[in-house]
Amino acid sequence: MEKRFDLTLVVLIALVWLALAVVYQVSPSLGMPGYVRVWGVGALVFLGLAGAIAVIGRRS
């Protein structure tokens, strides 16, 4: 149960980072197009962590 919660939490964090990347990309008033890469890479990192948690959860 705890592993499922960890996976869900990491996936939700990744989705938040992805949403922030999209907001920075589509909102010209923010004037921060470079931050799209930062938030996008952050989302990929958290998705990678979610994948690792899923693999470890299946092995145990």
C-alpha positions as CSV (number, residue, x, y, z in Angstrom):
1,M,0.0,0.0,0.0
2,E,2.8,2.4,0.9
3,K,4.6,1.7,-2.4
4,R,1.4,2.5,-4.3
5,F,1.1,5.8,-2.4
6,D,4.7,6.7,-3.2
7,L,4.2,6.0,-6.9
8,T,1.0,8.0,-7.0
9,L,2.7,10.9,-5.2
10,V,5.6,11.0,-7.6
11,V,3.3,10.8,-10.6
12,L,1.3,13.7,-9.3
13,I,4.4,15.8,-8.7
14,A,5.5,15.0,-12.3
15,L,2.1,16.2,-13.6
16,V,2.4,19.4,-11.6
17,W,5.9,20.1,-13.1
18,L,4.5,19.3,-16.6
19,A,1.6,21.7,-16.1
20,L,4.0,24.4,-15.0
21,A,6.1,23.9,-18.1
22,V,3.0,24.2,-20.3
23,V,1.9,27.4,-18.5
24,Y,5.3,28.9,-19.0
25,Q,5.3,28.0,-22.7
26,V,1.8,29.3,-23.5
27,S,1.7,32.4,-21.4
28,P,3.8,35.1,-23.1
29,S,3.0,37.6,-20.3
30,L,5.3,35.6,-18.0
31,G,8.2,36.3,-20.3
32,M,10.1,33.2,-19.2
33,P,10.4,30.9,-22.1
34,G,13.7,29.4,-20.9
35,Y,12.0,28.0,-17.8
36,V,10.0,25.6,-20.0
37,R,13.1,23.5,-20.3
38,V,13.7,23.6,-16.5
39,W,10.1,22.5,-15.6
40,G,10.0,20.0,-18.5
41,V,13.3,18.4,-17.4
42,G,11.9,18.4,-13.8
43,A,8.8,16.6,-15.0
44,L,11.0,14.0,-16.8
45,V,13.0,13.4,-13.6
46,F,9.9,12.8,-11.6
47,L,8.5,10.5,-14.2
48,G,11.8,8.6,-14.2
49,L,11.5,8.3,-10.4
50,A,7.9,7.0,-10.7
51,G,9.1,4.4,-13.2
52,A,11.9,3.3,-10.8
53,I,9.4,3.1,-7.9
54,A,7.1,1.0,-10.1
55,V,9.9,-1.4,-11.1
56,I,11.2,-1.7,-7.5
57,G,7.6,-2.3,-6.3
58,R,7.1,-5.2,-8.7
59,R,10.4,-6.8,-7.7
60,S,9.6,-6.9,-4.0
